Structures are given as C-alpha cells and as structure tokens.
Amino acid sequence: MKKILFYLDTFSFKQILTFLMFTSLILMVPFLWWQSGQKYTYKSKAALEPTAIPTPIIYGNLPIEQPVITKLSPFYAKVNDAVTLQGTNFGHNPPNSKLYVGSVEVMDILSWEDQSITFLVPQGAVSANMALFINSSSTNFSIPLIIYDSKTDLQLSMKAGHLGLTNLQGIGQIVVWHNQLPEPKKYEFNVPTGGNWLSIDKFASLEGVALYSLSGQLVSFFIDPLEML
C-alpha cells in the first residue's frame, strides 16, 4: 500500500487530472452506447387514461298483447324536457322498438317499462301525435304532445279552473281532454275570430289541450307550466 501511495505521489496534479478524465471517458462510452439502444414512448395524459368499455344495450321481453297508450304526462313540453307515456303492454326495453313525435324519432329513452316510457323531447319536434312501434305491433295516441312556443302571442292559461286564451286569431277549434268525460270537449269557431276567450266550463284536471286552425292544422301556442300545476 505504501508503495502505491509513493508511486502516486510521483505524479503531478495535472497528470492525475488527465488520468481521471481519460478513465471517465472510457467508462462513459459503453453507457452512451447502451442508452442509445433504448426506445422511449411518450403518451399524453388522455392516452394514459383507461379505455372506457361501452355499456351493452340489454333488451328485455316483448309484450304479449297489443300496446295501449292511456296518458301523456305532461301533455306539453319543450325540446329536451322529460315526458312520460303511460299505458299497458309496452314490454321491458323490448328490441325492435321505436317512438316518434310526429315524424321525428325519439332518440333519448330514459326508461322503458311495461306500463310507462319516459323520454326526452327530440330536437326538431313540433306539436304532433305520438306513435309507438314495438316489433310488429304499433299504436298511436289521440292526444297530441304540444311543443309550446314562447315566441308566439297565442297563449293558453288556466284561471280558477277555466281555460283562457289570448290572441285567438285564426283558431277554428279548441279540443280539451279531461278526466271528467269519456270524450274530449270541442269548441268550434266557424269564422276567424280575434281577441280573447274564456271557457264557460270549469276543469279540475286536464289531460290535453289542442288548438287547430280553420284548415284543421295543429297550431303552436305558449303555455306557462306553472299555471297548469
């Protein structure tokens, strides 16, 4: 050991520094060669997230008998509002089933049970009767779903149980469905009228109201949901 220290002592500081640099360079070359052979893959945070597994649609049983729609709740709505069809023989999320508001197909079904279907009113829907197709069976509902329009001056309201209508211009018929009579109540206007209208009849519970023009077309109107509660 003394011989080694004596031997190193014969070297100058410059010679020792040169020796250390040379040794470091020799050791560094194999390390750099190994590192150059490694492959790195950089991924974004989103790419590192686990891939979502699509939830499969689970279909239930088909109804045995013809479906029947008995109620639409509420009978008025705007786009993206939730509406419920009530009735019988709807099945439980049956395959090959479709629901339409007029000619517009309902795409967002929230629940489909044997006695009720809850859905969101689709974009592009206008006031129209609803059609239900289940496999080879189909049915329509006599009470139209009213897509109310806040931009019109024609407004329906409830005042102490009486139906009120403002700006009646161009209306030929008012049809009211309620649970007091088996048939809907119809109010006819044979000539164009203007101004306001208030029903003589008093209604405890409404199931539907539709306004028709003199040519028999459904007319859009505004309805305040708070007044119909």
Secondary structure, 3 states (H helix, E strand, C coil): CHHHHHHHHCCCHHHHHHHHHHHHHHHHHHHHHHHHCCCCCCCCHHHHCCCCCCCCCCCCCCCCCCCEEEEEECCEECCCCEEEEEEECCCCCCCCEEEEECCEECCCEEEEECCEEEEECCCCCCCECEEEEECCEEEECCCCEEECCCCCCCEEEEECCEEEEECCCCEEEEEEEECCCCCCEEEECCCCCCCCEECCCCCCCEEEEEEEECCCCECCCEECHHHHC
